């Protein structure tokens, strides 16, 4: 899938991708967070990607790599 544009639409809470073949793909970001983020650290990491690298975020979601990504980038420990 080749993207022409990718942006986060704050009004719909979706990362919107326009594809070269004319399709528009919308990823509803709260649903992704509800499915994969187990804590605030993981939610924050996904939020950072949405704001700073929406193409990277979209590729993670479309390829099913969100869970593996979060395991590799977050180190969450409970305070004792």
N, CA, C and O atoms as a printed pandas DataFrame, in Angstrom:
     atom_number atom_name residue_name chain_id  residue_number  x_coord  y_coord  z_coord
0              1         N          UNK        A               1    0.849   -1.167    0.000
1              2        CA          UNK        A               1    0.000    0.000    0.000
2              3         C          UNK        A               1    0.901    1.240    0.000
3              4         O          UNK        A               1    1.729    1.407    0.895
4              5         N          UNK        A               2    0.740    2.095   -0.994
5              6        CA          UNK        A               2    1.532    3.310   -1.086
6              7         C          UNK        A               2    0.689    4.503   -0.619
7              8         O          UNK        A               2   -0.433    4.706   -1.083
8              9         N          UNK        A               3    1.257    5.290    0.315
9             10        CA          UNK        A               3    0.543    6.431    0.872
10            11         C          UNK        A               3    0.901    7.708    0.128
11            12         O          UNK        A               3    2.067    7.945   -0.190
12            13         N          UNK        A               4   -0.105    8.527   -0.147
13            14        CA          UNK        A               4    0.116    9.858   -0.706
14            15         C          UNK        A               4    0.227   10.869    0.423
15            16         O          UNK        A               4    1.057   11.777    0.383
16            17         N          UNK        A               5   -0.627   10.699    1.440
17            18        CA          UNK        A               5   -0.572   11.588    2.595
18            19         C          UNK        A               5   -1.008   10.827    3.840
19            20         O          UNK        A               5   -1.694    9.808    3.766
20            21         N          UNK        A               6   -0.592   11.347    4.970
21            22        CA          UNK        A               6   -0.939   10.754    6.253
22            23         C          UNK        A               6   -0.948   11.863    7.281
23            24         O          UNK        A               6    0.004   12.638    7.372
24            25         N          UNK        A               7   -2.032   11.944    8.067
25            26        CA          UNK        A               7   -2.112   12.972    9.102
26            27         C          UNK        A               7   -3.063   12.523   10.193
27            28         O          UNK        A               7   -3.914   11.659    9.986
28            29         N          UNK        A               8   -2.898   13.131   11.364
29            30        CA          UNK        A               8   -3.808   12.891   12.473
30            31         C          UNK        A               8   -4.893   13.953   12.435
31            32         O          UNK        A               8   -4.596   15.148   12.421
32            33         N          UNK        A               9   -6.144   13.526   12.420
33            34        CA          UNK        A               9   -7.289   14.427   12.452
34            35         C          UNK        A               9   -7.802   14.477   13.889
35            36         O          UNK        A               9   -8.437   13.534   14.362
36            37         N          UNK        A              10   -7.524   15.572   14.572
37            38        CA          UNK        A              10   -7.894   15.691   15.978
38            39         C          UNK        A              10   -9.407   15.695   16.178
39            40         O          UNK        A              10   -9.886   15.304   17.243
40            41         N          UNK        A              11  -10.165   16.131   15.175
41            42        CA          UNK        A              11  -11.623   16.175   15.294
42            43         C          UNK        A              11  -12.256   14.785   15.326
43            44         O          UNK        A              11  -13.294   14.589   15.957
44            45         N          UNK        A              12  -11.639   13.833   14.655
45            46        CA          UNK        A              12  -12.180   12.474   14.607
46            47         C          UNK        A              12  -11.356   11.478   15.409
47            48         O          UNK        A              12  -11.757   10.325   15.566
48            49         N          UNK        A              13  -10.205   11.912   15.918
49            50        CA          UNK        A              13   -9.257   11.053   16.640
50            51         C          UNK        A              13   -8.758    9.912   15.753
51            52         O          UNK        A              13   -8.510    8.806   16.233
52            53         N          UNK        A              14   -8.616   10.190   14.463
53            54        CA          UNK        A              14   -8.173    9.181   13.505
54            55         C          UNK        A              14   -6.887    9.606   12.811
55            56         O          UNK        A              14   -6.689   10.781   12.500
56            57         N          UNK        A              15   -6.018    8.630   12.574
57            58        CA          UNK        A              15   -4.913    8.827   11.651
58            59         C          UNK        A              15   -5.488    8.482   10.279
59            60         O          UNK        A              15   -5.966    7.370   10.054
60            61         N          UNK        A              16   -5.433    9.450    9.371
61            62        CA          UNK        A              16   -6.037    9.288    8.057
62            63         C          UNK        A              16   -4.952    9.155    6.986
63            64         O          UNK        A              16   -4.047    9.983    6.885
64            65         N          UNK        A              17   -5.070    8.095    6.197
65            66        CA          UNK        A              17   -4.116    7.821    5.129
66            67         C          UNK        A              17   -4.829    7.910    3.785
67            68         O          UNK        A              17   -5.895    7.322    3.601
68            69         N          UNK        A              18   -4.252    8.629    2.871
69            70        CA          UNK        A              18   -4.750    8.653    1.498
70            71         C          UNK        A              18   -3.776    7.816    0.679
71            72         O          UNK        A              18   -2.573    8.075    0.649
72            73         N          UNK        A              19   -4.324    6.819    0.025
73            74        CA          UNK        A              19   -3.507    5.871   -0.741
74            75         C          UNK        A              19   -3.428    6.284   -2.201
75            76         O          UNK        A              19   -4.267    7.036   -2.697
76            77         N          UNK        A              20   -2.412    5.784   -2.876
77            78        CA          UNK        A              20   -2.190    6.102   -4.281
78            79         C          UNK        A              20   -3.351    5.639   -5.159
79            80         O          UNK        A              20   -3.610    6.235   -6.204
80            81         N          UNK        A              21   -4.045    4.592   -4.746
81            82        CA          UNK        A              21   -5.169    4.085   -5.542
82            83         C          UNK        A              21   -6.484    4.800   -5.237
83            84         O          UNK        A              21   -7.536    4.403   -5.738
84            85         N          UNK        A              22   -6.429    5.863   -4.409
85            86        CA          UNK        A              22   -7.616    6.663   -4.114
86            87         C          UNK        A              22   -8.342    6.298   -2.835
87            88         O          UNK        A              22   -9.249    7.016   -2.415
88            89         N          UNK        A              23   -7.962    5.202   -2.212
89            90        CA          UNK        A              23   -8.617    4.805   -0.961
90            91         C          UNK        A              23   -8.228    5.732    0.176
91            92         O          UNK        A              23   -7.128    6.286    0.192
92            93         N          UNK        A              24   -9.137    5.896    1.126
93            94        CA          UNK        A              24   -8.866    6.628    2.360
94            95         C          UNK        A              24   -9.010    5.640    3.505
95            96         O          UNK        A              24  -10.062    5.026    3.677
96            97         N          UNK        A              25   -7.951    5.491    4.286
97            98        CA          UNK        A              25   -7.952    4.586    5.431
98            99         C          UNK        A              25   -7.913    5.437    6.685
99           100         O          UNK        A              25   -7.046    6.298    6.832
100          101         N          UNK        A              26   -8.864    5.193    7.601
101          102        CA          UNK        A              26   -8.904    5.905    8.873
102          103         C          UNK        A              26   -8.678    4.914    9.999
103          104         O          UNK        A              26   -9.356    3.890   10.083
104          105         N          UNK        A              27   -7.723    5.222   10.863
105          106        CA          UNK        A              27   -7.426    4.379   12.018
106          107         C          UNK        A              27   -7.893    5.128   13.260
107          108         O          UNK        A              27   -7.349    6.182   13.591
108          109         N          UNK        A              28   -8.893    4.593   13.944
109          110        CA          UNK        A              28   -9.441    5.223   15.143
110          111         C          UNK        A              28   -8.499    4.929   16.310
111          112         O          UNK        A              28   -8.473    3.818   16.839
112          113         N          UNK        A              29   -7.732    5.938   16.699
113          114        CA          UNK        A              29   -6.635    5.735   17.647
114          115         C          UNK        A              29   -7.080    5.312   19.048
115          116         O          UNK        A              29   -6.370    4.518   19.667
116          117         N          UNK        A              30   -8.214    5.790   19.596
117          118        CA          UNK        A              30   -8.617    5.288   20.920
118          119         C          UNK        A              30   -8.869    3.783   20.935
119          120         O          UNK        A              30   -8.605    3.129   21.944
120          121         N          UNK        A              31   -9.367    3.227   19.848
121          122        CA          UNK        A              31   -9.598    1.781   19.790
122          123         C          UNK        A              31   -8.281    1.013   19.816
123          124         O          UNK        A              31   -8.187   -0.042   20.443
124          125         N          UNK        A              32   -7.269    1.540   19.138
125          126        CA          UNK        A              32   -5.954    0.894   19.145
126          127         C          UNK        A              32   -5.373    0.924   20.554
127          128         O          UNK        A              32   -4.846   -0.081   21.030
128          129         N          UNK        A              33   -5.467    2.076   21.224
129          130        CA          UNK        A              33   -4.961    2.172   22.597
130          131         C          UNK        A              33   -5.705    1.223   23.527
131          132         O          UNK        A              33   -5.086    0.566   24.364
132          133         N          UNK        A              34   -7.019    1.146   23.390
133          134        CA          UNK        A              34   -7.798    0.242   24.237
134          135         C          UNK        A              34   -7.400   -1.210   24.022
135          136         O          UNK        A              34   -7.410   -2.004   24.963
136          137         N          UNK        A              35   -7.052   -1.559   22.799
137          138        CA          UNK        A              35   -6.690   -2.937   22.482
138          139         C          UNK        A              35   -5.290   -3.313   22.956
139          140         O          UNK        A              35   -5.084   -4.428   23.436
140          141         N          UNK        A              36   -4.324   -2.402   22.831
141          142        CA          UNK        A              36   -2.926   -2.773   23.045
142          143         C          UNK        A              36   -2.263   -2.156   24.271
143          144         O          UNK        A              36   -1.394   -2.792   24.867
144          145         N          UNK        A              37   -2.632   -0.964   24.662
145          146        CA          UNK        A              37   -1.927   -0.286   25.753
146          147         C          UNK        A              37   -2.452   -0.777   27.102
147          148         O          UNK        A              37   -3.645   -0.698   27.393
148          149         N          UNK        A              38   -1.540   -1.279   27.905
149          150        CA          UNK        A              38   -1.901   -1.814   29.206
150          151         C          UNK        A              38   -1.686   -0.813   30.333
151          152         O          UNK        A              38   -2.145   -1.034   31.454
152          153         N          UNK        A              39   -0.990    0.289   30.046
153          154        CA          UNK        A              39   -0.702    1.278   31.087
154          155         C          UNK        A              39   -0.467    2.643   30.432
155          156         O          UNK        A              39   -0.450    2.762   29.207
156          157         N          UNK        A              40   -0.290    3.655   31.261
157          158        CA          UNK        A              40   -0.128    5.018   30.756
158          159         C          UNK        A              40    1.170    5.198   29.967
159          160         O          UNK        A              40    1.221    6.011   29.043
160          161         N          UNK        A              41    2.203    4.463   30.313
161          162        CA          UNK        A              41    3.467    4.560   29.564
162          163         C          UNK        A              41    3.260    4.129   28.115
163          164         O          UNK        A              41    3.756    4.775   27.192
164          165         N          UNK        A              42    2.542    3.058   27.925
165          166        CA          UNK        A              42    2.291    2.575   26.574
166          167         C          UNK        A              42    1.363    3.516   25.812
167          168         O          UNK        A              42    1.555    3.751   24.619
168          169         N          UNK        A              43    0.358    4.053   26.500
169          170        CA          UNK        A              43   -0.532    5.029   25.861
170          171         C          UNK        A              43    0.254    6.268   25.440
171          172         O          UNK        A              43    0.042    6.807   24.354
172          173         N          UNK        A              44    1.150    6.709   26.296
173          174        CA          UNK        A              44    1.965    7.883   25.977
174          175         C          UNK        A              44    2.851    7.630   24.771
175          176         O          UNK        A              44    3.029    8.513   23.932
176          177         N          UNK        A              45    3.403    6.442   24.679
177          178        CA          UNK        A              45    4.250    6.097   23.530
178          179         C          UNK        A              45    3.450    6.118   22.232
179          180         O          UNK        A              45    3.922    6.626   21.215
180          181         N          UNK        A              46    2.245    5.569   22.269
181          182        CA          UNK        A              46    1.396    5.602   21.079
182          183         C          UNK        A              46    0.989    7.030   20.729
183          184         O          UNK        A              46    0.957    7.399   19.555
184          185         N          UNK        A              47    0.679    7.834   21.747
185          186        CA          UNK        A              47    0.325    9.242   21.508
186          187         C          UNK        A              47    1.487   10.004   20.874
187          188         O          UNK        A              47    1.284   10.830   19.984
188          189         N          UNK        A              48    2.708    9.719   21.339
189          190        CA          UNK        A              48    3.874   10.393   20.765
190          191         C          UNK        A              48    3.996   10.050   19.276
191          192         O          UNK        A              48    4.252   10.927   18.452
192          193         N          UNK        A              49    3.814    8.771   18.940
193          194        CA          UNK        A              49    3.890    8.362   17.537
194          195         C          UNK        A              49    2.818    9.050   16.699
195          196         O          UNK        A              49    3.096    9.508   15.590
196          197         N          UNK        A              50    1.612    9.124   17.215
197          198        CA          UNK        A              50    0.519    9.768   16.488
198          199         C          UNK        A              50    0.887   11.206   16.160
199          200         O          UNK        A              50    0.663   11.664   15.039
200          201         N          UNK        A              51    1.448   11.920   17.127
201          202        CA          UNK        A              51    1.786   13.334   16.940
202          203         C          UNK        A              51    3.034   13.549   16.090
203          204         O          UNK        A              51    3.078   14.485   15.291
204          205         N          UNK        A              52    4.044   12.702   16.248
205          206        CA          UNK        A              52    5.341   12.948   15.621
206          207         C          UNK        A              52    5.654   12.066   14.410
207          208         O          UNK        A              52    6.485   12.431   13.578
208          209         N          UNK        A              53    5.007   10.930   14.309
209          210        CA          UNK        A              53    5.281   10.014   13.194
210          211         C          UNK        A              53    4.007    9.243   12.819
211          212         O          UNK        A              53    3.941    8.027   13.001
212          213         N          UNK        A              54    3.002    9.950   12.297
213          214        CA          UNK        A              54    1.753    9.254   11.978
214          215         C          UNK        A              54    1.920    8.150   10.936
215          216         O          UNK        A              54    1.180    7.166   10.958
216          217         N          UNK        A              55    2.875    8.297   10.033
217          218        CA          UNK        A              55    3.121    7.232    9.051
218          219         C          UNK        A              55    3.643    5.982    9.759
219          220         O          UNK        A              55    3.193    4.873    9.473
220          221         N          UNK        A              56    4.588    6.159   10.680
221          222        CA          UNK        A              56    5.103    5.034   11.451
222          223         C          UNK        A              56    4.019    4.364   12.271
223          224         O          UNK        A              56    3.964    3.137   12.362
224          225         N          UNK        A              57    3.152    5.178   12.871
225          226        CA          UNK        A              57    2.021    4.654   13.640
226          227         C          UNK        A              57    1.118    3.816   12.737
227          228         O          UNK        A              57    0.751    2.694   13.086
228          229         N          UNK        A              58    0.767    4.359   11.589
229          230        CA          UNK        A              58   -0.117    3.649   10.665
230          231         C          UNK        A              58    0.505    2.332   10.211
231          232         O          UNK        A              58   -0.189    1.321   10.113
232          233         N          UNK        A              59    1.799    2.337    9.935
233          234        CA          UNK        A              59    2.456    1.106    9.507
234          235         C          UNK        A              59    2.437    0.056   10.614
235          236         O          UNK        A              59    2.236   -1.127   10.338
236          237         N          UNK        A              60    2.644    0.473   11.865
237          238        CA          UNK        A              60    2.566   -0.477   12.980
238          239         C          UNK        A              60    1.190   -1.116   13.058
239          240         O          UNK        A              60    1.070   -2.333   13.201
240          241         N          UNK        A              61    0.156   -0.296   12.962
241          242        CA          UNK        A              61   -1.209   -0.798   13.079
242          243         C          UNK        A              61   -1.558   -1.699   11.892
243          244         O          UNK        A              61   -2.087   -2.794   12.081
244          245         N          UNK        A              62   -1.270   -1.251   10.692
245          246        CA          UNK        A              62   -1.645   -2.015    9.505
246          247         C          UNK        A              62   -0.888   -3.332    9.380
247          248         O          UNK        A              62   -1.405   -4.293    8.811
248          249         N          UNK        A              63    0.330   -3.381    9.906
249          250        CA          UNK        A              63    1.111   -4.627    9.844
250          251         C          UNK        A              63    0.950   -5.498   11.084
251          252         O          UNK        A              63    1.516   -6.588   11.154
252          253         N          UNK        A              64    0.177   -5.022   12.065
253          254        CA          UNK        A              64   -0.062   -5.810   13.271
254          255         C          UNK        A              64    1.112   -5.890   14.214
255          256         O          UNK        A              64    1.260   -6.876   14.936
256          257         N          UNK        A              65    1.968   -4.852   14.222
257          258        CA          UNK        A              65    3.183   -4.874   15.033
258          259         C          UNK        A              65    3.095   -4.035   16.310
259          260         O          UNK        A              65    4.119   -3.798   16.950
260          261         N          UNK        A              66    1.917   -3.585   16.691
261          262        CA          UNK        A              66    1.781   -2.669   17.827
262          263         C          UNK        A              66    2.244   -3.315   19.128
263          264         O          UNK        A              66    3.009   -2.713   19.881
264          265         N          UNK        A              67    1.795   -4.512   19.390
265          266        CA          UNK        A              67    2.141   -5.194   20.638
266          267         C          UNK        A              67    3.654   -5.395   20.770
267          268         O          UNK        A              67    4.222   -5.138   21.831
268          269         N          UNK        A              68    4.293   -5.842   19.720
269          270        CA          UNK        A              68    5.751   -6.052   19.737
270          271         C          UNK        A              68    6.486   -4.727   19.927
271          272         O          UNK        A              68    7.456   -4.649   20.681
272          273         N          UNK        A              69    6.020   -3.696   19.240
273          274        CA          UNK        A              69    6.625   -2.366   19.376
274          275         C          UNK        A              69    6.561   -1.894   20.830
275          276         O          UNK        A              69    7.563   -1.432   21.377
276          277         N          UNK        A              70    5.396   -2.010   21.452
277          278        CA          UNK        A              70    5.245   -1.542   22.831
278          279         C          UNK        A              70    6.117   -2.343   23.805
279          280         O          UNK        A              70    6.635   -1.786   24.773
280          281         N          UNK        A              71    6.278   -3.625   23.557
281          282        CA          UNK        A              71    7.155   -4.436   24.398
282          283         C          UNK        A              71    8.600   -3.943   24.324
283          284         O          UNK        A              71    9.327   -3.973   25.317
284          285         N          UNK        A              72    9.005   -3.490   23.143
285          286        CA          UNK        A              72   10.388   -3.073   22.933
286          287         C          UNK        A              72   10.695   -1.657   23.396
287          288         O          UNK        A              72   11.844   -1.365   23.726
288          289         N          UNK        A              73    9.710   -0.772   23.433
289          290        CA          UNK        A              73    9.998    0.635   23.723
290          291         C          UNK        A              73    9.572    1.094   25.106
291          292         O          UNK        A              73    9.989    2.169   25.539
292          293         N          UNK        A              74    8.764    0.331   25.811
293          294        CA          UNK        A              74    8.342    0.770   27.137
294          295         C          UNK        A              74    8.873   -0.167   28.201
295          296         O          UNK        A              74    8.899   -1.387   28.035
296          297         N          UNK        A              75    9.286    0.425   29.273
297          298        CA          UNK        A              75    9.763   -0.323   30.435
298          299         C          UNK        A              75    8.970    0.180   31.625
299          300         O          UNK        A              75    9.328    1.184   32.241
300          301         N          UNK        A              76    7.893   -0.517   31.949
301          302        CA          UNK        A              76    6.966   -0.083   32.981
302          303         C          UNK        A              76    7.172   -0.917   34.232
303          304         O          UNK        A              76    7.099   -2.145   34.193
304          305         N          UNK        A              77    7.424   -0.255   35.315
305          306        CA          UNK        A              77    7.569   -0.939   36.594
306          307         C          UNK        A              77    6.704   -0.248   37.635
307          308         O          UNK        A              77    6.644    0.980   37.688
308          309         N          UNK        A              78    6.039   -1.038   38.456
309          310        CA          UNK        A              78    5.229   -0.468   39.533
310          311         C          UNK        A              78    6.143    0.081   40.620
311          312         O          UNK        A              78    7.180   -0.503   40.936
312          313         N          UNK        A              79    5.743    1.195   41.177
313          314        CA          UNK        A              79    6.493    1.766   42.302
314          315         C          UNK        A              79    6.131    1.024   43.567
315          316         O          UNK        A              79    4.960    0.729   43.807
316          317         N          UNK        A              80    7.117    0.724   44.367
317          318        CA          UNK        A              80    6.847   -0.020   45.597
318          319         C          UNK        A              80    6.868    0.906   46.780
319          320         O          UNK        A              80    6.662    0.466   47.911
